[in-house]
Structure formats: C-alpha cells, structure tokens
Amino acid sequence: MKELVNKLKGDRVIWSFVALLALFSFMPVFSASSNLAYIGHGTGNTLGYLVKHLAHVCIGFLIIYWVHKVPYHYFRAISKIALPVVWLLLLYTLLKGTVIAGANASRWIQVPFIGITFQTSTLAASVLFIYVARYLSKTKEENEPFQTSFIQLWIPVFITLALILPANFSTTALIFSMVMMLTFIGKYPLKYIAFIIGSGIAMLAFFLLVAKAFPESRFFSRVSTWESRIMNFTTDKPDEDDYQIEKAKIAIASGKLGGLGPGKSVQKNFLPQSSSDFIYAIVVEEYGLVGGVSILVLYLLLLFRFVIASHKANTLFGKLVVVGLGFPMIFQAMINMAVAVELLPVTGQTLPLISSGGSSIWMTCFSLGIIISVTKKEEEIAEEQEEKARRKEALQRLIDKELAEDDLPVDEKEEIYEEEAMYSIEDNSRNPMNAVLNK
C-alpha cells in the first residue's frame, strides 16, 4: 500500500479529498438504490448496484492515475483535435441518442460491444474548458482583435452549446457560465464578455421562439419541461418535480441533527433518482445535518485546494486549466445541493464523486487527473523523465544487441546459440531432475 501511495504524484491533499468523497459514496448509493432495485427486478436487492458503483469508481481512479502521468501541456493540442470529434458525438447523440429512465431527452449514446451508455455532454464540457484555457493562454500577449477571437474562440463555444442545449438546458447554462468565468479570470476584455453574454441571451430567446413555432418537433421536446420546472419553482402548482422536491425536503427534515442511521432512509423508497440527482437528500436523512454539512465542507476544501493549485501553477495555461476543470465540479455540487433544499429548480445535475453513474464519475476523474498533473512538482516531473529515459536506454541496448548479433559471422552465431543451449532447462531425458543436476 505504501509503495502504491508513493507512486502517486501531484497534490496529495486533492488525492485525499477525492478518496474521501469516493469512499463515502458507497453507503448512500448502496442504500438509495433500493428504489431502482424494486423497479428493476422487484426484489429490492441493491448489491448489484453497489458492485456496479464500485466498478465505476475503480475505473475512475484508474483514469485519474493514467491521466495524471501525462504532462498536462499535451492537452493543449489534444483539445484542438478533440473538439470536432466531440461535435460529431454530440450531433449523433442529438439525432440517435439513447433515452434512459423514460426521460424525453437524448443525452446518452450506447457504446458498441460493451453495452454501457455514455453522456457525451460531460466529455464536451471538459474538452471545451481546456480549449478555452488554451486559447486564452495563447493570446495573452497578442491582443487579437475581437473579430479574430470571435471566430477562433466563440464560434466553437456556441457550436458546442447549441448541440447540448436541446437535450440539456442546465448543463448548457453551467458550461456557458463557467466559460464566462474562465474568460474573466483570463483577462479577456470586459466589453467583449458583455457582448457575448448579450449574444447568448439573444440566441436562447431565438431558440425558444422557434420552439414555440414548432412545438411538435422532437428537438424542442424539452422546452415544455423547462417551463414547467420554472413555473413550479415560482408557484405552488403540484407536479412531478414538485413531488420530488417535497420528498427530498421530507428526507432532509427527517434527518435532523444526527440522522436516522446508515441504510435507514425511508424516503429512498419514494424519491425518484434517489441514488443520483437527489442523493444529497438521502445523505442528510441518514447522516443528519452533521453528514450534510461535512459533505459541503469537503467540497469547499477541495475548491480551496483548487485555488492554491491554480496559484502555484507555473504557466498561465496550467492556472486556467485548474480553474476551468476544477470550479465547474464544485459549482455542480452546489447546484445539486441547492436543488435538494429547493433553492433552485430541478436541474438533473449529479453530485460529483458521490452520485451513481458511470460517465459522470469518469469525466470527473478525467478532469481531476489533469488538475493533479498540473500540481506535480518539478522534482516529480524530473523523476518521471529520468525513468522514461532509463527505459528508452534499456530498449535501445536490447535493439543494439540484436543488431550486433545479426552482423556476426555464422560461426560465431552458432557458438552463441550453443552456449545458450547449455543453460537450457528443457527436459530431454527420462529423469526430470537431470535438467537441474547436470548444471
């Protein structure tokens, strides 16, 4: 175990907070999945969901480990290449996407031969944040005119958001807000930011007008859901979303200070999406105000660590990458908690590292891997480069040895082969011990 920990590079505090959140997630997921278990096969056995969540978390930590080994500046070029690929995936999701749990939104694609679903908007968000950070760090000293930046920066942003918006308004709004925050931190001119915000509002209004003109189109099927959620949030009109909020508030009120105890939640049997969108309500019901505040504090400490990591980064790209990938993670957690206590309308945002779900956990871990890669110290980077050089030298020695043997005369080759044969442990006799005794 100690040897494994020593192989982990980067900010150990971030590693610790992520591990704590992931470890804590098993009890709420195991408990809250009973609703899905009854609906799925009628037995209420949640062991399968726990094993599935364990597999998702393990794969997530492997992703963190693999990604944090990659120098973060490699992602500058990768983001530019990956963005068109993401657009194709988003377009395919919009046209041929999979619908889960009866929702009228195509947000997932089925991965061939594996049978798992993947939410493409999570990948698109990470790639877009890295792309924006790359552009801002590249043009820091160039002072490009607005027309150039509009083509190189804002058109890719709006294309990405336009492909996500019809199926997921909350994710679109979150991504747009985080891009605005990233450009503000990257010292993009304020007058241009104001123009982009106005343009974004105008484009959203145009989208809604077209949706009103063609209400039967499948591309605008979610607009009525957005309207009903906003109306239910501002009024007392009963609805399915209002039912979820009421059950979530009952769960939170039942938890009181110390909670009902692990696995003793009552509202998990009535609250839809209790293991994903509303898992925070189950956490408070079972662990009380103490558990709910503890989770909130962990996310705030992680945010504070992201700020420190951004401040210590050696390059502007590194600073912006930490902000662009780290802050949305924390804001998503805050949105999830705010929905559970009815401070915001129902959005469908999960609680990072705690809610069940494969693609959300994996993309969160992908972002964390890049952030940890930024936090690696110079001596850790030097150690990795030295190890890489040693492996390259060892491989080169093997290649040189093979080439040298190929250049030898035939007689010398036969002598080498005979000498190697003398040390063979292949048993050619009746006595199986002769291979050892004769040596």
C-alpha positions as CSV (number, residue, x, y, z in Angstrom):
1,M,0.0,0.0,0.0
2,K,2.8,2.4,0.9
3,E,4.5,1.6,-2.4
4,L,1.3,2.4,-4.3
5,V,0.9,5.7,-2.5
6,N,4.5,6.6,-3.3
7,K,3.7,6.2,-7.0
8,L,1.0,8.9,-6.7
9,K,2.4,12.3,-7.8
10,G,0.9,15.8,-7.5
11,D,-1.1,17.3,-4.7
12,R,-1.7,14.7,-2.0
13,V,-4.4,16.8,-0.4
14,I,-6.5,16.7,-3.6
15,W,-5.9,12.9,-3.7
16,S,-7.1,12.6,-0.1
17,F,-10.3,14.7,-0.6
18,V,-11.2,12.8,-3.7
19,A,-10.6,9.4,-2.0
20,L,-12.8,10.5,1.0
21,L,-15.7,11.6,-1.2
22,A,-15.5,8.3,-3.2
23,L,-15.3,6.1,-0.1
24,F,-18.2,7.9,1.5
25,S,-20.3,7.4,-1.7
26,F,-20.7,3.7,-1.2
27,M,-23.1,3.8,1.7
28,P,-25.5,6.3,0.2
29,V,-25.5,4.6,-3.2
30,F,-26.0,1.1,-1.6
31,S,-28.9,2.5,0.5
32,A,-30.5,4.7,-2.1
33,S,-30.5,2.2,-4.9
34,S,-33.4,0.2,-3.3
35,N,-35.9,2.2,-5.4
36,L,-34.1,1.2,-8.6
37,A,-33.9,-2.4,-7.4
38,Y,-37.6,-2.7,-6.8
39,I,-38.4,-1.1,-10.1
40,G,-35.8,-3.2,-12.0
41,H,-36.4,-6.7,-10.7
42,G,-38.8,-6.4,-7.7
43,T,-36.5,-7.8,-5.1
44,G,-35.0,-4.7,-3.5
45,N,-31.5,-6.3,-3.6
46,T,-29.1,-3.4,-4.1
47,L,-25.9,-5.5,-4.1
48,G,-25.7,-5.4,-7.8
49,Y,-25.9,-1.6,-7.9
50,L,-23.2,-1.4,-5.2
51,V,-20.9,-3.7,-7.3
52,K,-21.6,-1.6,-10.4
53,H,-20.8,1.6,-8.5
54,L,-17.6,0.0,-7.2
55,A,-16.6,-0.8,-10.8
56,H,-17.3,2.8,-11.9
57,V,-15.2,4.2,-9.0
58,C,-12.3,1.8,-9.6
59,I,-12.2,2.7,-13.3
60,G,-12.4,6.4,-12.3
61,F,-9.4,6.1,-10.1
62,L,-7.5,4.3,-12.9
63,I,-8.4,7.2,-15.2
64,I,-7.0,9.7,-12.6
65,Y,-3.8,7.6,-12.3
66,W,-3.2,7.3,-16.1
67,V,-4.1,10.9,-16.9
68,H,-2.0,12.4,-14.1
69,K,1.0,10.6,-15.6
70,V,0.6,12.6,-18.8
71,P,2.2,16.1,-18.9
72,Y,-0.7,18.5,-18.8
73,H,0.6,20.7,-21.6
74,Y,-0.1,17.8,-24.0
75,F,-3.8,18.5,-23.7
76,R,-3.3,21.9,-25.4
77,A,-3.0,20.2,-28.8
78,I,-5.4,17.4,-27.9
79,S,-8.2,19.8,-27.1
80,K,-8.0,21.4,-30.6
81,I,-8.1,18.0,-32.3
82,A,-10.8,16.5,-29.9
83,L,-13.3,19.4,-30.3
84,P,-14.5,18.4,-33.8
85,V,-14.8,14.8,-32.6
86,V,-16.9,16.0,-29.7
87,W,-19.2,17.9,-32.1
88,L,-19.8,14.7,-34.1
89,L,-20.6,12.8,-30.9
90,L,-23.0,15.5,-29.7
91,L,-24.7,15.5,-33.1
92,Y,-25.0,11.7,-33.1
93,T,-26.4,11.9,-29.5
94,L,-28.9,14.5,-30.6
95,L,-30.1,12.5,-33.6
96,K,-29.7,8.9,-32.4
97,G,-29.1,9.2,-28.7
98,T,-30.4,6.8,-26.1
99,V,-33.2,7.7,-23.6
100,I,-32.8,6.5,-20.1
101,A,-35.4,6.0,-17.4
102,G,-38.3,7.3,-19.6
103,A,-36.8,10.8,-20.0
104,N,-37.7,12.7,-23.1
105,A,-34.1,13.8,-23.7
106,S,-31.5,12.0,-25.8
107,R,-28.3,12.6,-23.7
108,W,-26.6,9.2,-23.9
109,I,-25.0,7.1,-26.6
110,Q,-24.6,3.3,-26.4
111,V,-21.0,2.2,-26.6
112,P,-20.7,-0.7,-29.2
113,F,-19.8,-4.2,-27.9
114,I,-19.7,-3.0,-24.3
115,G,-23.3,-2.3,-23.6
116,I,-22.8,0.8,-21.4
117,T,-24.2,4.2,-22.0
118,F,-22.1,7.4,-22.1
119,Q,-23.3,11.0,-21.6
120,T,-21.4,13.0,-24.3
121,S,-22.1,16.4,-22.8
122,T,-19.8,15.6,-19.9
123,L,-16.9,14.9,-22.3
124,A,-17.8,18.0,-24.3
125,A,-17.6,20.2,-21.2
126,S,-14.1,19.1,-20.3
127,V,-12.7,19.4,-23.8
128,L,-14.3,22.8,-24.2
129,F,-12.8,24.2,-21.0
130,I,-9.4,23.0,-22.0
131,Y,-9.8,24.6,-25.4
132,V,-10.8,27.9,-23.9
133,A,-7.9,27.8,-21.5
134,R,-5.6,27.0,-24.4
135,Y,-6.8,30.0,-26.4
136,L,-6.6,32.5,-23.5
137,S,-3.1,31.4,-22.7
138,K,-2.0,31.6,-26.3
139,T,-3.4,35.1,-26.9
140,K,-2.4,36.6,-23.6
141,E,0.3,38.7,-25.2
142,E,-1.0,39.0,-28.7
143,N,-4.1,41.2,-28.1
144,E,-6.0,39.8,-31.1
145,P,-9.0,41.8,-32.4
146,F,-12.5,40.8,-31.4
147,Q,-13.3,39.5,-34.9
148,T,-10.4,37.0,-34.8
149,S,-11.3,35.9,-31.2
150,F,-14.9,35.5,-32.2
151,I,-14.0,33.1,-35.0
152,Q,-11.4,31.1,-33.0
153,L,-13.0,31.1,-29.6
154,W,-16.7,31.9,-29.5
155,I,-17.9,30.1,-32.6
156,P,-16.5,26.8,-31.2
157,V,-18.1,27.6,-27.9
158,F,-21.5,28.4,-29.4
159,I,-21.4,25.3,-31.6
160,T,-20.8,23.1,-28.6
161,L,-23.6,24.8,-26.6
162,A,-26.0,24.6,-29.5
163,L,-25.5,20.9,-29.7
164,I,-26.1,20.4,-26.0
165,L,-29.0,22.8,-25.4
166,P,-31.9,20.9,-27.0
167,A,-31.5,18.0,-24.6
168,N,-29.9,19.6,-21.5
169,F,-30.5,23.2,-20.7
170,S,-29.0,23.1,-17.2
171,T,-25.7,21.7,-18.5
172,T,-25.6,24.3,-21.2
173,A,-26.2,27.1,-18.7
174,L,-23.5,25.7,-16.4
175,I,-20.9,25.4,-19.2
176,F,-21.7,28.9,-20.5
177,S,-21.4,30.4,-17.0
178,M,-18.1,28.6,-16.4
179,V,-16.7,29.8,-19.8
180,M,-17.6,33.3,-18.9
181,M,-15.9,33.0,-15.6
182,L,-12.8,31.5,-17.3
183,T,-12.6,34.3,-19.8
184,F,-12.9,36.9,-17.0
185,I,-10.1,35.3,-15.0
186,G,-8.1,35.1,-18.2
187,K,-8.5,38.9,-18.5
188,Y,-10.5,38.8,-21.7
189,P,-11.8,42.4,-22.3
190,L,-15.0,43.0,-20.3
191,K,-16.8,44.8,-23.1
192,Y,-16.4,41.7,-25.2
193,I,-17.6,39.5,-22.4
194,A,-20.7,41.7,-22.0
195,F,-21.4,41.4,-25.8
196,I,-21.0,37.6,-25.7
197,I,-23.4,37.4,-22.7
198,G,-26.0,39.5,-24.6
199,S,-25.5,37.4,-27.7
200,G,-26.0,34.2,-25.7
201,I,-29.3,35.5,-24.2
202,A,-30.5,36.6,-27.7
203,M,-29.7,33.1,-29.1
204,L,-31.5,31.4,-26.3
205,A,-34.5,33.7,-26.9
206,F,-34.5,32.8,-30.6
207,F,-34.3,29.1,-29.8
208,L,-37.4,29.5,-27.5
209,L,-39.3,31.4,-30.2
210,V,-38.6,28.6,-32.8
211,A,-39.6,26.1,-30.2
212,K,-42.9,27.9,-29.7
213,A,-43.4,27.9,-33.5
214,F,-42.7,24.2,-33.8
215,P,-43.8,22.6,-30.5
216,E,-44.2,19.1,-32.0
217,S,-40.6,18.8,-33.1
218,R,-38.5,16.3,-31.2
219,F,-35.7,18.9,-31.0
220,F,-37.8,21.1,-28.8
221,S,-39.5,18.5,-26.7
222,R,-37.6,19.6,-23.6
223,V,-38.8,23.2,-23.7
224,S,-42.1,22.4,-22.0
225,T,-40.2,20.6,-19.3
226,W,-38.0,23.7,-18.6
227,E,-41.1,25.9,-18.5
228,S,-43.0,23.7,-16.1
229,R,-39.9,23.4,-13.8
230,I,-39.5,27.2,-13.6
231,M,-43.3,27.6,-13.1
232,N,-43.4,25.0,-10.3
233,F,-40.4,26.6,-8.6
234,T,-42.1,30.1,-8.6
235,T,-45.6,28.8,-7.8
236,D,-47.2,26.1,-5.6
237,K,-48.7,24.2,-8.6
238,P,-48.4,20.4,-7.9
239,D,-46.3,18.5,-10.4
240,E,-43.9,15.5,-10.7
241,D,-41.0,17.8,-10.0
242,D,-42.8,19.3,-7.0
243,Y,-43.4,15.7,-5.8
244,Q,-39.6,15.1,-5.9
245,I,-38.8,18.3,-4.1
246,E,-41.4,17.5,-1.4
247,K,-40.0,14.0,-0.8
248,A,-36.5,15.5,-0.7
249,K,-37.5,18.1,1.9
250,I,-39.2,15.4,4.0
251,A,-36.0,13.4,3.9
252,I,-33.9,16.4,4.9
253,A,-36.3,17.3,7.7
254,S,-36.3,13.7,9.0
255,G,-32.6,13.6,9.3
256,K,-32.5,16.3,12.0
257,L,-29.0,16.6,13.6
258,G,-27.6,13.0,13.7
259,G,-29.7,11.3,11.0
260,L,-31.7,8.1,11.0
261,G,-28.6,6.0,10.6
262,P,-26.8,4.4,7.6
263,G,-29.3,2.5,5.4
264,K,-32.4,3.6,7.4
265,S,-33.7,6.1,5.0
266,V,-37.5,6.0,4.4
267,Q,-37.8,8.4,1.5
268,K,-35.4,6.5,-0.7
269,N,-38.3,4.2,-1.4
270,F,-40.5,7.1,-2.7
271,L,-38.0,9.6,-4.1
272,P,-37.2,9.2,-7.8
273,Q,-33.5,9.4,-8.8
274,S,-32.6,8.9,-5.1
275,S,-29.2,7.5,-6.0
276,S,-28.2,10.2,-8.4
277,D,-29.9,13.6,-8.7
278,F,-31.3,13.6,-5.1
279,I,-28.7,11.6,-3.3
280,Y,-27.9,14.6,-1.1
281,A,-31.3,14.4,0.5
282,I,-30.7,10.7,1.3
283,V,-27.3,11.6,2.8
284,V,-28.9,14.2,5.1
285,E,-31.8,11.8,6.1
286,E,-29.4,9.1,7.1
287,Y,-26.5,11.1,8.4
288,G,-28.3,14.2,9.6
289,L,-27.1,17.8,9.5
290,V,-23.7,16.7,10.5
291,G,-23.3,14.5,7.4
292,G,-24.7,17.1,5.1
293,V,-22.5,19.9,6.4
294,S,-19.5,17.6,6.3
295,I,-20.0,16.9,2.6
296,L,-20.4,20.6,1.9
297,V,-17.2,21.4,3.8
298,L,-15.3,18.7,1.8
299,Y,-16.3,20.3,-1.5
300,L,-15.4,23.8,-0.2
301,L,-12.0,22.5,1.0
302,L,-11.5,20.9,-2.5
303,L,-12.4,24.3,-4.0
304,F,-9.8,26.0,-1.7
305,R,-7.2,23.4,-2.8
306,F,-8.0,24.1,-6.5
307,V,-7.4,27.8,-5.8
308,I,-4.0,27.0,-4.3
309,A,-3.1,24.7,-7.2
310,S,-4.0,27.4,-9.7
311,H,-1.9,30.0,-7.9
312,K,1.1,27.6,-7.8
313,A,0.9,26.6,-11.4
314,N,4.0,27.5,-13.4
315,T,2.2,28.5,-16.6
316,L,-0.9,30.5,-17.5
317,F,-2.4,27.5,-19.3
318,G,-1.9,25.4,-16.1
319,K,-3.7,28.1,-14.0
320,L,-6.6,28.3,-16.4
321,V,-6.9,24.5,-16.7
322,V,-7.2,24.1,-12.9
323,V,-9.9,26.8,-12.8
324,G,-11.7,25.6,-15.9
325,L,-11.9,22.0,-14.8
326,G,-12.0,22.3,-11.0
327,F,-14.5,25.1,-10.4
328,P,-17.4,23.6,-12.5
329,M,-17.0,20.5,-10.5
330,I,-17.7,22.4,-7.2
331,F,-20.4,24.5,-8.7
332,Q,-22.2,21.4,-10.0
333,A,-22.1,20.0,-6.4
334,M,-23.5,23.3,-5.1
335,I,-26.3,23.2,-7.7
336,N,-27.2,19.6,-6.7
337,M,-27.4,20.5,-3.0
338,A,-29.4,23.7,-3.7
339,V,-31.9,21.7,-5.8
340,A,-32.4,19.2,-2.9
341,V,-33.3,22.1,-0.5
342,E,-35.4,23.9,-3.2
343,L,-33.1,26.9,-3.6
344,L,-33.0,26.2,-7.3
345,P,-35.4,24.5,-9.8
346,V,-34.9,20.8,-10.6
347,T,-31.9,20.5,-12.9
348,G,-30.7,16.9,-13.1
349,Q,-27.2,17.7,-12.1
350,T,-25.5,14.9,-10.2
351,L,-23.3,15.2,-7.0
352,P,-19.7,14.7,-8.3
353,L,-18.0,11.5,-7.0
354,I,-21.0,10.6,-4.8
355,S,-23.9,10.1,-7.1
356,S,-24.1,6.8,-9.1
357,G,-23.4,6.9,-12.8
358,G,-20.5,5.9,-15.0
359,S,-19.9,8.7,-17.4
360,S,-20.3,11.5,-14.8
361,I,-17.8,9.7,-12.4
362,W,-15.3,9.0,-15.2
363,M,-15.3,12.5,-16.7
364,T,-14.9,14.0,-13.2
365,C,-11.9,11.7,-12.7
366,F,-10.6,12.7,-16.1
367,S,-10.7,16.4,-15.0
368,L,-9.1,15.6,-11.7
369,G,-6.3,13.7,-13.4
370,I,-5.4,16.8,-15.4
371,I,-5.6,19.0,-12.4
372,I,-3.3,16.7,-10.4
373,S,-0.9,16.6,-13.4
374,V,-0.7,20.4,-13.2
375,T,0.2,20.2,-9.4
376,K,3.1,17.9,-9.9
377,K,6.3,19.3,-8.5
378,E,9.4,19.9,-10.6
379,E,11.3,17.0,-8.9
380,E,8.4,14.6,-9.6
381,I,8.5,15.6,-13.3
382,A,12.2,15.2,-13.4
383,E,11.9,11.8,-11.8
384,E,9.4,10.7,-14.4
385,Q,11.5,12.0,-17.2
386,E,14.6,10.1,-15.8
387,E,12.6,6.9,-15.5
388,K,11.4,7.4,-19.1
389,A,15.0,8.0,-20.3
390,R,16.2,4.8,-18.5
391,R,13.5,2.7,-20.2
392,K,14.4,4.2,-23.5
393,E,18.1,3.4,-23.0
394,A,17.3,-0.2,-21.9
395,L,15.2,-0.7,-25.0
396,Q,18.0,0.8,-27.2
397,R,20.5,-1.6,-25.6
398,L,18.4,-4.6,-26.5
399,I,18.0,-3.3,-30.0
400,D,21.7,-2.7,-30.4
401,K,22.5,-6.2,-29.0
402,E,20.1,-7.8,-31.6
403,L,21.6,-5.8,-34.4
404,A,25.2,-6.7,-33.3
405,E,24.3,-10.4,-33.3
406,D,22.8,-10.1,-36.7
407,D,26.1,-8.7,-38.0
408,L,28.2,-11.5,-36.6
409,P,29.6,-14.3,-38.9
410,V,27.7,-17.6,-39.0
411,D,30.3,-19.5,-36.9
412,E,30.2,-17.0,-34.0
413,K,26.4,-17.1,-34.1
414,E,26.4,-20.9,-33.8
415,E,28.8,-20.6,-30.8
416,I,26.4,-18.2,-29.1
417,Y,23.4,-20.5,-29.7
418,E,25.3,-23.5,-28.4
419,E,26.3,-21.6,-25.3
420,E,22.7,-20.5,-24.7
421,A,21.6,-24.1,-25.2
422,M,23.9,-25.3,-22.4
423,Y,21.9,-23.3,-19.9
424,S,18.5,-24.5,-21.1
425,I,16.4,-26.2,-18.5
426,E,14.4,-28.1,-21.1
427,D,14.0,-31.7,-20.1
428,N,15.0,-34.1,-22.9
429,S,15.7,-37.1,-20.7
430,R,13.7,-39.6,-18.7
431,N,14.9,-38.2,-15.4
432,P,13.1,-34.9,-14.8
433,M,15.9,-33.8,-12.3
434,N,18.7,-34.1,-14.9
435,A,17.9,-30.6,-16.2
436,V,19.0,-29.3,-12.8
437,L,21.6,-31.8,-11.6
438,N,23.7,-31.5,-14.8
439,K,24.1,-27.8,-14.3
